[in-house]
């Protein structure tokens, strides 16, 4: 158990009380009347005022995303209560909402938080780069009855700008230290009265900020190239948009820094020194480095490319009935290499380098109908179908010296350095469908009842082939397979399916014109999955019987796990105060989460199991205040208490918090605008975010990621005609050392405690925007 450490929380609360400051729920400009403008969201799959939606929603405008340098879905957590992002493995988003997030890293699982772009679930990679957007919404709590897949914890919904009937063109240029350069261009062309075209593109580049002490190279560079073309037809009945997207990005993920010395530790009961031929040769064994020093025996990289083709067709069938057809096809290709162990010498590697190549094709089709009756009942119903095909290849080089593979099986081999290669091939074929209905019924003039339900079916088939490492070139002696723990003499396949129904209900009471209260109940569901790296055997076959052996001979198949479910309860308020100069939205929630799919250690293997039950509760508050026509101040506050109630695999975890569940989160954004004599304006923005300490490793002995606090400033000038905007910024103003993941030595993969995913130091630069 732990105690929260949040030394800046009292100051943040004091500021909130003194200034009545407000949230990032909406950072659109206040109207000339000094009132906070209405924000329109589509959290219930139809356009509604944010204040009328009986869900906890945070929304960000495109300008807010630019000002706060939110480049993708992993960046918005700093200003969203209840949302945490701690990216780890490059091919998976490590996003959690209210303490629920994904730990597994195979190819046969869904995420806990669904990311949707223009209504399309993003498979195979993230939502892509943020640019030319209308808004981003974060919906907290299970919304599977509305969104379907991967929404047991919540959803992130991204809405892009569509082609319009007016000419538009803009150019944004950004330059900064650490080699930062960014260029974004947008052009909108009306072609005829009914047809219009919109093209947008972005290029973003940053140099590395970590120093590899093994060879003097800088690591951590990023590069993104993205382009989008949309064609839109708007007729009397049909509004259709066809979009093509191409994106290519190169990152250096998971750069690790050791925080401990293993020389006094043991590995499987043997002194660690028995497995180290020349400790002095490895600088990483000498202890912690300087803040931005790492040791790597290779250059990690992650490259991904994806193409999207999307058709979004809306039909106004009558005054009461609207029909929406969404069709999407996506191709994704990614290449990834990581050095797990924070060592710079190959023959002292415990589990790394590790590489994986993934290619996927994803098809989705959705149709939904919105019918409004004469008595203002709103009925939403429809269905969804998807089919996904994935092919992946993993490659690893491990050292039996440090893995203790030799000594564990044959002490006579103690001290020998035997590098081994391991190859794995995976093919996945997944498909499913769902049907849903959601109805809002006005019980009285001030009280609405919403009822929703969804039926979901998923089928997954996964095939693994792991060639005998003895047959791979260069391998010798005893083989210790670090990832698959054994090999297959022939491809092994598992196929499973799952079905479930989920419901939701909400009451929304409009107390007066400015204040509403809501109460809601929602069931959550996340389909079962099939693990890439662990296997199920007949009764009686247990670790270590199959280690280094032919898994096929023991009847092993890729391991399937059951679905996860949850029950969630929420009370909330949406309100305006002081003639709509203050907006206050808050929610209190409680949930029970069952059959959690969690990575657990079984001998020397990491496998996925359904392990028990989690209970969570908390509060979230978002406030925005316009004290004058020139000052816009916002604050967010989140409190979270999660508790593992049952864990069949690791009983010692009972009473602990879940990973990525900081007790307190808060943020502050204040913008002051000073009008100038010629009609132009100068402005200054200060933003601050705080995230309490949290654990990112399921190991109950794992150290906590320290509390994180970041301050950013921006000052700029906007011309009288609003065409020019020039600003200077400093991010991470006080040059705080931050990291998003921390792992404890486990004697299998991580032989030393590690900081992982180290954040950038202080950066500064210039942004220039021009609207033609």
C-alpha positions in Angstrom: 0.0 0.0 0.0 1.2 3.6 -0.6 0.5 7.1 0.4 0.0 9.8 -2.1 2.7 12.5 -2.5 1.4 15.6 -4.2 3.1 18.7 -2.8 1.6 21.1 -5.3 -2.0 19.9 -5.0 -2.8 22.3 -2.1 -1.6 25.2 -4.1 -3.6 24.1 -7.2 -6.7 23.8 -5.1 -6.1 27.2 -3.5 -5.8 28.7 -7.0 -9.0 27.0 -8.1 -11.0 28.3 -5.1 -9.6 31.8 -5.3 -10.0 32.3 -9.0 -12.9 29.9 -9.8 -10.8 28.8 -12.7 -12.0 26.6 -15.4 -11.4 23.5 -17.3 -10.2 22.5 -20.8 -13.7 21.2 -21.4 -13.8 24.0 -24.0 -11.0 26.4 -24.9 -12.8 28.1 -27.7 -12.8 31.9 -27.6 -15.5 33.6 -25.6 -18.1 35.5 -27.5 -18.2 39.3 -27.6 -20.7 39.2 -24.8 -18.1 37.7 -22.5 -20.1 34.4 -22.2 -18.7 31.0 -22.6 -19.9 29.6 -25.9 -21.7 26.4 -26.3 -19.6 23.4 -27.2 -21.1 20.8 -29.6 -20.0 17.2 -29.1 -20.9 13.8 -30.6 -20.3 11.6 -27.6 -23.7 9.9 -28.1 -23.2 9.6 -31.9 -25.3 12.7 -32.6 -24.6 16.4 -32.3 -25.5 17.7 -28.8 -24.4 20.5 -26.5 -21.8 19.3 -24.1 -24.0 20.4 -21.2 -26.9 18.1 -22.4 -24.9 14.9 -22.5 -25.3 12.6 -19.4 -21.7 11.4 -19.7 -18.3 12.7 -18.4 -16.7 14.3 -21.5 -13.7 16.6 -22.0 -13.4 18.3 -25.3 -10.5 20.2 -27.0 -10.6 22.6 -29.9 -8.0 22.5 -32.7 -6.5 25.8 -31.4 -6.1 24.3 -27.9 -4.3 21.2 -29.4 -1.9 23.6 -31.2 -1.2 25.8 -28.3 -0.5 23.0 -25.9 1.5 21.0 -28.5 -0.7 17.9 -28.4 0.6 16.0 -31.3 -1.4 12.7 -30.9 -3.7 10.8 -28.6 -0.9 10.1 -26.1 -0.5 13.9 -25.4 -3.9 14.9 -24.2 -3.6 13.2 -20.8 -1.8 16.2 -19.2 -5.0 18.2 -19.3 -7.7 15.6 -18.9 -8.7 14.4 -15.4 -8.9 10.6 -15.2 -6.7 10.0 -18.4 -3.2 8.6 -18.2 -0.8 7.8 -21.0 2.4 5.9 -20.3 3.5 4.6 -23.7 5.7 1.6 -23.5 5.8 -1.0 -26.3 5.8 0.9 -29.6 3.0 -1.1 -31.2 0.5 -0.6 -28.4 -1.0 2.5 -26.9 -0.7 2.5 -23.1 -3.7 4.7 -22.4 -5.7 4.3 -19.2 -8.9 5.9 -18.1 -9.9 5.9 -14.4 -7.1 3.3 -13.7 -8.1 0.8 -16.5 -5.7 0.3 -19.3 -4.0 -2.4 -21.4 -0.9 -4.4 -20.2 -0.8 -7.1 -22.8 1.4 -6.6 -25.9 0.4 -9.4 -28.3 -1.6 -9.1 -31.5 -4.8 -10.9 -30.3 -6.2 -8.4 -27.9 -8.2 -5.2 -27.9 -7.3 -2.0 -25.9 -9.3 -0.9 -22.9 -9.6 2.6 -24.4 -11.0 2.9 -27.9 -9.6 5.6 -30.2 -12.1 6.6 -32.9 -11.4 9.0 -35.8 -14.6 10.3 -37.6 -16.4 7.3 -36.0 -13.9 4.7 -37.2 -12.1 2.5 -34.6 -8.3 2.8 -35.1 -6.8 -0.6 -35.5 -3.2 -1.5 -35.9 -1.8 1.8 -34.8 -2.8 5.0 -33.0 -5.2 7.8 -34.3 -2.3 9.3 -36.1 -1.0 12.9 -36.0 -3.3 15.7 -34.8 -3.8 18.4 -37.4 -6.7 20.1 -39.2 -9.1 18.9 -36.6 -12.5 20.1 -35.5 -12.2 18.8 -32.0 -11.1 15.9 -29.8 -13.4 14.4 -27.2 -12.5 12.2 -24.2 -15.5 10.1 -23.0 -14.8 8.6 -19.6 -16.4 5.4 -18.3 -17.6 2.4 -20.3 -19.3 3.5 -23.5 -19.3 0.2 -25.4 -23.1 0.3 -25.8 -22.5 3.4 -27.9 -19.0 2.9 -29.5 -18.6 -0.9 -29.4 -15.1 -2.3 -29.4 -12.4 -1.4 -26.9 -14.5 1.1 -24.9 -14.7 -0.7 -21.6 -12.8 2.1 -19.9 -13.8 5.0 -22.2 -13.1 6.4 -25.7 -11.2 9.1 -27.4 -13.1 10.5 -30.4 -11.3 12.6 -33.0 -13.3 14.7 -35.5 -11.5 16.0 -38.5 -12.4 19.1 -40.5 -14.5 18.3 -43.5 -14.5 20.2 -46.9 -16.6 23.3 -46.9 -18.2 25.6 -49.4 -15.8 28.5 -48.8 -12.2 28.9 -49.9 -9.7 28.4 -47.1 -6.0 28.1 -46.9 -3.5 28.3 -44.0 0.1 27.6 -43.3 1.7 26.9 -39.8 5.4 26.8 -39.3 7.2 25.9 -36.1 11.0 26.1 -35.4 12.7 25.3 -32.1 15.7 23.8 -30.2 16.6 20.2 -30.4 16.2 20.4 -34.2 12.5 21.0 -34.1 10.8 21.9 -37.3 7.1 21.6 -38.1 5.1 22.5 -41.2 1.3 22.2 -41.6 -0.7 23.3 -44.6 -4.4 23.2 -45.4 -6.4 24.3 -48.4 -10.1 24.0 -49.0 -11.5 24.5 -52.5 -15.2 24.7 -53.5 -15.4 23.0 -56.9 -19.1 23.5 -57.6 -22.2 24.3 -55.6 -22.3 20.7 -54.4 -18.7 19.5 -54.5 -15.7 20.6 -52.5 -12.1 19.4 -51.9 -9.9 19.7 -48.8 -6.2 18.8 -48.7 -4.0 18.9 -45.5 -0.5 17.8 -44.7 2.0 17.9 -41.9 5.7 17.4 -41.5 7.2 17.3 -38.0 10.8 16.5 -37.0 12.7 16.5 -33.7 16.3 15.6 -33.0 17.3 13.2 -30.2 17.7 14.4 -26.6 19.2 11.2 -25.0 22.9 10.5 -25.1 24.1 6.9 -25.7 27.2 6.5 -23.6 28.1 3.4 -25.6 28.9 5.2 -28.8 28.2 8.9 -28.3 25.1 8.9 -30.5 22.0 11.0 -29.7 18.8 9.0 -29.4 15.1 9.9 -29.2 14.6 11.6 -32.6 11.1 11.6 -34.2 9.8 12.3 -37.7 6.3 12.4 -39.0 4.9 12.9 -42.6 1.2 12.9 -42.9 -1.2 13.9 -45.7 -5.0 13.8 -46.1 -7.3 14.4 -49.1 -11.1 14.7 -48.7 -13.8 15.1 -51.4 -17.3 16.1 -50.3 -20.6 16.1 -52.0 -23.5 18.0 -50.3 -26.9 17.6 -52.0 -30.5 18.1 -50.8 -30.6 14.6 -49.3 -27.1 13.2 -49.3 -24.0 14.5 -47.6 -21.0 12.3 -48.5 -17.3 12.7 -47.7 -14.6 10.4 -49.1 -11.2 10.6 -47.4 -7.7 9.2 -48.1 -5.0 9.3 -45.5 -1.3 8.5 -45.7 1.0 8.7 -42.7 4.6 7.6 -42.1 6.4 8.1 -38.8 9.7 7.2 -37.3 10.2 7.2 -33.5 12.7 5.8 -31.0 10.5 4.2 -28.4 11.2 2.6 -25.0 14.6 4.0 -24.4 15.6 2.7 -21.0 17.9 3.9 -18.3 19.2 1.7 -15.5 18.6 2.8 -11.9 20.4 0.1 -10.0 23.5 -2.1 -9.9 23.0 -5.8 -10.2 26.4 -7.0 -9.0 25.1 -7.9 -5.5 21.9 -9.6 -6.8 21.3 -13.2 -7.7 19.7 -14.8 -10.7 17.8 -18.0 -10.0 19.7 -18.4 -6.8 23.1 -18.0 -8.5 25.2 -14.9 -7.7 24.9 -12.4 -10.6 28.7 -12.1 -10.8 28.8 -15.7 -12.0 27.2 -14.7 -15.3 29.1 -11.5 -16.0 32.4 -12.1 -17.8 33.7 -8.5 -17.6 31.5 -6.1 -15.6 33.8 -3.2 -16.2 33.1 -3.5 -19.9 29.5 -2.5 -19.4 29.0 1.1 -18.1 25.4 0.4 -17.3 26.4 -1.9 -14.5 28.2 1.0 -12.6 24.9 2.5 -11.4 22.6 5.3 -12.4 23.6 7.8 -15.2 23.1 11.5 -15.6 19.5 12.3 -16.4 19.6 12.0 -20.1 22.3 9.3 -20.5 21.4 5.8 -21.6 23.4 2.7 -22.7 22.2 0.8 -25.8 24.0 -1.9 -27.8 21.9 -1.0 -30.9 19.9 1.9 -32.3 16.2 1.4 -31.3 13.6 2.4 -33.9 10.0 2.2 -34.6 8.6 3.0 -38.1 5.0 2.8 -39.1 3.1 3.5 -42.3 -0.7 3.4 -42.7 -3.1 4.2 -45.5 -6.8 4.8 -44.8 -9.7 5.0 -47.2 -13.0 6.1 -45.6 -16.5 6.8 -47.0 -18.8 8.7 -44.7 -22.3 9.0 -46.2 -25.2 10.7 -44.5 -28.7 10.5 -45.9 -31.6 12.8 -44.7 -34.3 10.2 -45.5 -37.0 12.4 -44.1 -37.5 15.2 -41.6 -37.4 12.6 -38.8 -35.0 10.0 -40.1 -31.2 10.3 -40.8 -29.1 7.4 -42.0 -25.3 7.2 -41.7 -23.1 4.7 -43.5 -19.4 4.4 -42.5 -17.0 2.3 -44.5 -13.3 2.1 -43.8 -10.3 0.1 -45.1 -6.9 0.4 -43.6 -3.4 -1.0 -44.3 -0.7 -0.8 -41.7 2.9 -1.7 -41.7 5.3 -1.3 -38.8 8.9 -2.2 -38.0 10.2 -2.1 -34.4 13.5 -2.8 -32.6 14.2 -2.3 -28.9 17.0 -3.0 -26.5 15.2 -4.1 -23.4 17.9 -4.4 -20.9 19.6 -0.9 -20.8 23.0 -2.6 -21.5 25.5 -1.6 -24.1 27.3 -4.9 -24.5 25.7 -7.6 -26.7 27.0 -10.6 -24.8 25.6 -9.2 -21.5 22.1 -8.8 -22.9 19.4 -10.5 -20.9 16.5 -10.1 -23.3 17.2 -7.9 -26.2 17.5 -6.8 -28.9 13.9 -7.6 -29.7 12.4 -6.8 -33.1 8.9 -7.2 -34.6 7.5 -6.6 -38.0 3.7 -6.3 -38.3 1.5 -6.0 -41.4 -2.3 -5.6 -41.1 -5.4 -5.1 -43.2 -8.5 -3.9 -41.5 -12.1 -3.4 -42.8 -15.0 -1.9 -41.0 -18.6 -1.2 -41.9 -21.2 0.6 -39.8 -24.7 1.8 -40.4 -26.9 3.6 -38.0 -30.3 5.3 -38.1 -31.4 8.3 -36.1 -35.1 8.7 -35.8 -36.8 11.6 -33.9 -40.5 11.1 -33.2 -43.2 13.8 -33.0 -42.9 13.6 -29.2 -39.2 14.2 -29.3 -38.1 10.7 -28.6 -34.6 10.2 -30.2 -34.0 6.6 -31.4 -30.5 5.5 -32.5 -30.1 2.0 -33.8 -27.7 0.2 -36.2 -25.0 -2.4 -36.6 -21.3 -2.8 -37.2 -19.1 -5.4 -38.9 -15.3 -5.8 -39.0 -12.7 -8.1 -40.4 -8.9 -7.9 -39.6 -6.0 -9.9 -40.9 -2.6 -9.5 -39.2 0.8 -11.1 -40.0 3.7 -10.5 -37.6 7.3 -11.7 -37.2 9.3 -11.4 -34.0 13.1 -11.8 -33.7 15.1 -11.8 -30.5 18.8 -12.3 -29.5 19.3 -13.5 -26.0 22.3 -14.4 -24.0 22.2 -17.6 -22.0 24.9 -16.2 -19.9 22.8 -13.6 -18.2 19.5 -15.4 -18.8 20.9 -18.1 -16.6 19.6 -20.6 -19.2 22.8 -22.6 -19.2 23.3 -22.7 -15.4 19.7 -23.3 -14.6 19.6 -26.4 -16.8 23.2 -27.5 -16.7 25.5 -25.9 -14.0 28.5 -27.3 -16.0 27.8 -24.6 -18.6 28.1 -21.8 -16.0 30.1 -18.8 -17.2 29.8 -19.6 -20.9 28.5 -16.9 -23.2 26.1 -18.4 -25.7 24.2 -15.9 -27.8 21.0 -17.3 -29.2 18.6 -16.1 -31.8 14.8 -16.7 -31.7 12.3 -16.3 -34.5 8.5 -16.2 -34.2 5.8 -15.9 -36.8 2.2 -15.1 -36.2 -1.0 -14.9 -38.3 -4.3 -13.6 -37.0 -7.7 -13.5 -38.5 -10.4 -11.7 -36.5 -13.9 -10.8 -37.3 -17.1 -9.7 -35.5 -20.3 -7.9 -35.6 -22.6 -6.0 -33.2 -26.1 -4.5 -33.2 -27.1 -1.6 -30.9 -30.0 0.6 -29.9 -30.1 3.8 -27.9 -33.2 5.8 -27.1 -33.7 9.1 -25.3 -37.2 9.6 -23.9 -38.4 12.9 -22.5 -40.4 11.9 -19.4 -41.2 15.4 -18.5 -40.2 18.9 -19.8 -37.1 18.7 -17.6 -36.4 15.0 -17.2 -34.9 12.7 -19.9 -34.4 8.9 -19.7 -31.8 7.3 -21.9 -31.7 3.5 -22.4 -29.2 1.7 -24.6 -28.1 -1.9 -25.4 -25.5 -3.6 -27.6 -25.0 -7.2 -28.6 -21.5 -8.1 -29.6 -19.9 -11.2 -31.3 -16.2 -11.6 -31.8 -14.2 -14.5 -33.3 -10.4 -14.7 -33.3 -8.1 -17.3 -34.8 -4.3 -17.0 -34.2 -1.5 -19.2 -35.5 2.0 -19.3 -34.2 5.1 -20.8 -35.7 8.4 -20.7 -33.7 11.1 -22.6 -35.5 13.5 -24.7 -33.5 16.2 -22.3 -32.4 18.8 -25.1 -32.8 18.2 -24.8 -36.6 18.8 -21.1 -36.8 22.3 -20.0 -38.1 24.8 -19.3 -35.3 22.8 -20.9 -32.5 24.6 -23.5 -30.3 24.2 -25.4 -27.1 21.2 -25.2 -24.8 18.6 -22.8 -26.1 16.6 -20.6 -23.8 13.7 -19.1 -25.7 13.1 -15.7 -24.0 9.8 -14.8 -25.6 8.0 -18.1 -26.5 9.8 -20.3 -23.9 9.7 -23.1 -26.4 9.4 -23.8 -30.1 6.9 -25.5 -32.5 7.7 -28.2 -35.0 4.6 -27.1 -36.9 2.3 -24.1 -36.8 -0.1 -24.2 -33.9 -3.5 -22.6 -34.0 -6.2 -21.6 -31.6 -9.7 -20.3 -32.5 -12.3 -19.0 -30.1 -15.3 -16.7 -30.0 -17.2 -14.7 -27.5 -20.6 -13.0 -27.3 -22.1 -10.7 -24.8 -24.8 -8.0 -24.3 -24.3 -4.7 -22.5 -26.8 -2.1 -21.4 -26.7 1.5 -20.2 -29.3 3.8 -18.6 -29.1 7.5 -17.7 -31.4 10.1 -16.2 -30.8 13.7 -17.0 -32.6 16.4 -15.0 -32.6 20.0 -16.2 -32.9 21.9 -12.9 -33.0 25.2 -14.7 -31.7 26.8 -17.9 -28.1 26.6 -16.7 -27.9 23.6 -14.4 -28.5 19.9 -15.0 -27.8 16.8 -13.0 -27.4 13.2 -14.3 -27.2 9.7 -12.9 -26.1 6.8 -15.1 -25.3 3.1 -15.0 -23.3 1.3 -17.7 -22.0 -2.2 -18.3 -18.6 -2.6 -19.9 -17.3 -5.4 -22.1 -14.0 -6.2 -23.7 -13.8 -9.3 -25.8 -11.6 -12.3 -25.0 -8.3 -12.6 -26.8 -5.5 -15.0 -27.8 -2.0 -14.4 -26.6 0.9 -14.4 -29.0 3.6 -15.4 -26.5 2.0 -17.9 -24.1 0.4 -21.3 -24.6 -2.3 -23.5 -23.1 -1.6 -27.2 -22.5 -3.5 -30.3 -21.4 -3.8 -30.8 -17.7 -0.6 -31.9 -16.1 1.8 -30.1 -18.4 3.3 -27.3 -16.3 6.4 -25.1 -16.2 9.2 -26.0 -16.7 8.3 -29.2 -18.5 8.0 -27.5 -22.0 10.8 -25.0 -21.6 13.1 -25.2 -24.6 11.1 -28.1 -25.9 8.7 -28.8 -28.8 5.4 -27.2 -27.7 3.6 -29.1 -30.5 4.5 -32.4 -28.9 2.8 -31.3 -25.7 -0.4 -30.3 -27.4 0.3 -26.6 -26.8 -1.7 -23.9 -28.6 -1.7 -20.1 -28.2 -3.5 -19.3 -25.0 -7.0 -17.8 -25.1 -8.4 -15.7 -22.2 -12.0 -14.8 -21.4 -13.6 -11.4 -21.8 -13.5 -8.6 -19.2 -16.7 -7.0 -17.9 -17.6 -4.1 -15.6 -20.4 -2.3 -13.9 -20.1 1.4 -13.6 -22.2 4.0 -11.7 -21.9 7.8 -12.1 -23.4 11.0 -10.8 -22.7 14.3 -12.4 -23.5 18.0 -12.8 -23.2 20.3 -15.8 -23.7 24.0 -15.1 -23.1 27.6 -16.0 -22.9 30.4 -13.4 -22.6 34.2 -13.3 -24.4 34.8 -16.5 -22.5 32.0 -18.3 -19.1 33.4 -17.4 -18.4 30.3 -15.3 -18.8 26.7 -16.4 -18.6 23.9 -13.7 -18.9 20.3 -14.7 -18.2 17.4 -12.2 -18.7 13.7 -11.9 -18.4 11.1 -9.1 -18.1 7.5 -10.2 -17.8 3.9 -8.9 -17.1 0.7 -10.8 -16.4 -3.0 -10.4 -14.2 -4.5 -13.0 -14.1 -8.3 -13.4 -11.9 -10.9 -15.1 -9.1 -8.5 -15.8 -6.7 -9.7 -18.6 -3.3 -9.2 -17.0 0.3 -10.1 -17.7 1.5 -12.5 -15.0 4.8 -14.4 -14.5 4.6 -18.2 -14.8 8.0 -19.5 -14.0 10.2 -17.7 -16.5 7.3 -16.9 -18.9 5.0 -13.8 -19.0 1.5 -15.0 -19.8 -1.9 -13.4 -19.9 -4.5 -14.6 -17.4 -8.0 -13.5 -16.2 -7.0 -12.7 -12.6 -9.9 -11.4 -10.6 -11.7 -8.2 -9.6 -10.8 -4.4 -9.4 -12.9 -1.8 -7.6 -12.5 1.9 -8.4 -14.1 5.2 -7.4 -13.2 8.8 -7.8 -14.2 12.4 -8.5 -13.5 14.6 -11.5 -14.1 18.4 -11.7 -13.7 20.8 -14.6 -14.2 24.5 -14.2 -13.8 27.4 -16.6 -14.1 31.1 -15.7 -14.0 34.4 -17.7 -13.3 36.9 -14.9 -12.9 39.7 -17.5 -13.2 39.9 -21.3 -9.4 39.6 -21.5 -8.8 36.7 -19.1 -9.7 33.0 -19.6 -8.7 30.7 -16.8 -9.2 26.9 -16.5 -8.5 24.2 -14.0 -9.1 20.4 -13.9 -8.9 18.2 -10.9 -9.2 14.4 -10.6 -9.2 12.0 -7.7 -8.9 8.2 -8.2 -8.9 5.3 -5.8 -8.5 1.8 -7.3 -8.2 -1.4 -5.3 -7.5 -4.9 -6.5 -10.1 -6.9 -4.6 -9.2 -10.4 -6.1 -6.2 -11.7 -8.0 -6.1 -15.5 -8.4 -2.7 -15.5 -9.9 -0.9 -13.1 -7.5 -2.8 -12.9 -4.2 -0.1 -10.5 -2.9 -1.6 -7.8 -5.2 -4.9 -7.7 -3.3 -5.2 -4.3 -1.7 -2.8 -2.7 -4.2 -3.8 -0.1 -6.8 -3.9 -0.9 -10.5 -1.1 0.3 -12.8 -1.5 3.8 -14.3 -3.8 5.0 -11.5 -2.4 8.1 -10.0 -4.4 9.3 -7.0 -4.5 12.9 -7.9 -4.2 14.7 -11.3 -4.7 18.4 -11.9 -4.1 21.1 -14.5 -4.3 24.8 -14.9 -4.5 26.9 -18.0 -4.7 30.7 -18.0 -4.7 33.0 -21.0 -4.6 36.8 -20.9 -5.3 38.8 -24.0 -4.4 42.5 -24.3 -6.1 44.3 -27.2 -3.8 46.8 -29.0 -4.6 50.2 -30.5 -4.7 49.0 -34.1 -7.1 46.2 -33.4 -4.5 43.5 -33.1 -3.8 41.7 -29.8 -1.0 40.3 -27.7 -1.6 37.3 -25.5 0.1 35.2 -22.8 -0.7 31.6 -21.8 0.5 29.7 -18.8 -0.3 26.0 -18.5 0.5 23.6 -15.6 -0.2 19.9 -15.2 0.3 17.6 -12.2 0.2 13.8 -12.1 0.6 12.0 -8.8 3.0 9.0 -8.4 1.8 5.7 -9.9 2.9 2.2 -10.6 3.3 1.0 -14.2 4.4 -2.6 -13.3 2.0 -5.2 -11.9 4.8 -6.4 -9.7 3.7 -5.3 -6.1 7.4 -4.7 -5.3 7.9 -2.4 -8.2 8.9 1.2 -7.5 6.5 4.0 -8.3 6.9 6.4 -11.2 7.5 9.7 -9.4 4.9 12.5 -9.4 5.2 14.7 -12.5 4.6 18.4 -12.8 5.1 20.4 -15.9 4.8 24.1 -16.7 4.6 25.6 -20.2 4.4 29.3 -21.3 3.5 30.9 -24.6 3.3 34.6 -25.6 2.2 35.8 -29.0 0.7 38.4 -31.3 -2.4 38.2 -33.5 -3.0 40.7 -36.3 -6.2 42.8 -36.4 -7.6 40.7 -39.3 -6.6 37.5 -37.4 -4.6 36.3 -40.4 -1.2 36.4 -38.7 -0.4 34.7 -35.4 3.2 34.7 -34.1 4.2 33.2 -30.8 7.2 32.2 -28.7 6.9 29.2 -26.3 8.8 27.3 -23.7 7.6 23.7 -22.8 8.8 22.1 -19.6 9.7 25.6 -18.3 11.6 24.4 -15.2 13.4 21.6 -17.1 11.9 18.8 -15.0 13.2 15.3 -15.5 10.2 13.1 -16.3 9.7 9.5 -17.2 6.5 7.6 -17.9 7.3 4.0 -17.0 9.5 2.2 -14.4 10.3 -1.5 -14.2 11.8 -3.6 -11.4 14.4 -6.2 -11.9 12.6 -9.5 -12.5 15.6 -11.8 -13.2 14.1 -12.7 -16.6 13.7 -9.6 -18.8 14.8 -6.7 -16.6 17.9 -7.5 -14.7 18.1 -4.0 -13.3 15.5 -1.5 -12.2 14.8 0.9 -15.1 13.4 4.2 -16.1 11.6 3.8 -19.4 10.2 6.4 -21.9 12.1 9.4 -20.6 10.4 12.7 -21.4 11.9 15.6 -23.2 13.9 18.3 -21.3 13.0 22.0 -21.7 12.3 22.9 -25.2 11.6 26.3 -26.8 10.7 27.7 -30.2 8.7 30.0 -32.5 5.3 29.2 -34.1 4.0 31.3 -37.0 0.5 30.8 -38.6 -1.0 32.6 -41.6 -4.5 32.3 -42.9 -4.8 33.2 -46.6 
